[in-house]
Amino acid sequence: MLTQYLLAPGLFEPPDSEYDGHFPHLDMLLSRSDHVVEKKDGFESFLCSHFDVSPPPNQDLPSASLMLSAEGGEPLSDNWAVVAPVRLHVDRDRLLLIPLPLDDVERSDVDRLRKAFNQHFSDDGLELITDFPCNWYLRLQQPRQLTTSSLAQVAGRTLDPFLPAGADAGWLRRLLNESQMLLHSLEIEGFNSLWIWGVGQLPEAVRCHFGELSGDNLLLRGLQANAVPGCRGEARLMVKDAPQQAVESGDQQQWLRAIEDLDATIEELLKALSNGSIRKIILQDGSGNSFHYRSFMRFRLWRSRFNIKEFMNKSAGWGFGGRGNEHQL
């Protein structure tokens, strides 16, 4: 049976929960499908679970190594972390983290930061690499027992619940603090801190259970590149991460456009379901919520039709929903 998985992180996390939007095909699928909840620690963990990749005990999910390989780097046996420029913003009694797109950082400032960082932390066995288009990376000479939160998880939110944990959490917190002081001394505009996450080595085993993958997500590309013996199977996986990108940037209009595009994708999948090209659609939001839809479910006319906003309000007790106004500064 050919199953189409559709993974859409950020689906239930509009930067501003006060909006008007109707997405007929998405709303219909949510209203009439079977809802299954499985606890996951964010989109990266959920995506990696599809490839049988999980973090070692008391350690981080090795997202950095996988994404580095997708960008053409060679992780080898080194330990890596993702490094992102961010702005920490004090909002009353909260400290919010706002990501900064790499394209918004002047190349000369990037070069100054890399040189100063590598000089400052050379004795700690750290090397900042800024040559790749999608991410900055940190090479670590020794493994660290850490659990971190991805940029997508913490973007626009109160920082405290997402601080690193684990045996080496103190080391990483000191690194973040020293990086802030280094940035202050360099007087680089636009961001005042770094966020470091996804620490670890390239996983030994990556297994792909899908015959077809689609989506330009960097982590997906890294998993595909490292899958042995390759991608095989009848199921298909499509990753639409534009809603998550909008959540990271706090752009409500971008999020609405992303959901409109998702709705159009679902329309095409429903047509494929009708003509028998696929037998089942599984829509997943990346935080553990799955919506299983088969063709006969269109006859569940007794179920009320409601839009995605009403669905989020209805299902608030299931542990997901919008981010409120945390993005609004």
Number of C-alpha atoms within 10 A of each C-alpha: 9 16 20 25 21 24 22 23 25 29 26 23 20 28 29 19 17 12 11 9 12 15 17 17 20 20 18 19 24 20 23 22 22 14 15 12 13 10 11 15 13 17 23 22 21 22 22 21 15 16 19 12 20 18 18 12 10 13 21 25 28 26 27 29 31 28 28 25 20 21 16 10 13 13 18 10 12 15 21 32 26 26 20 21 21 21 19 20 17 12 12 6 7 13 15 22 24 25 23 18 14 17 9 10 15 12 12 10 14 16 14 13 19 17 14 16 18 17 13 15 15 12 8 12 11 18 20 23 17 18 12 12 9 15 21 21 25 22 20 19 14 12 14 20 16 23 23 21 22 22 21 20 18 20 24 27 21 20 16 11 9 15 14 20 18 16 13 15 17 13 13 19 15 11 15 16 12 16 20 17 13 18 19 14 9 13 12 17 12 13 21 18 23 21 22 25 25 28 28 30 22 26 18 9 15 23 20 23 19 20 14 15 18 13 13 13 15 18 21 22 20 22 27 20 16 20 18 14 10 14 18 15 11 14 17 19 21 18 19 24 22 23 28 27 18 22 28 25 19 23 17 19 14 19 25 22 14 22 25 19 16 22 19 16 15 20 16 13 19 22 13 17 20 14 11 12 15 21 17 21 25 21 23 24 24 27 24 18 19 22 20 21 24 19 18 10 15 14 9 11 10 7 12 9 16 16 18 22 20 12 16 18 13 12 12 12 9 10 12 17 20 20 18 14 15 18 22 11 10
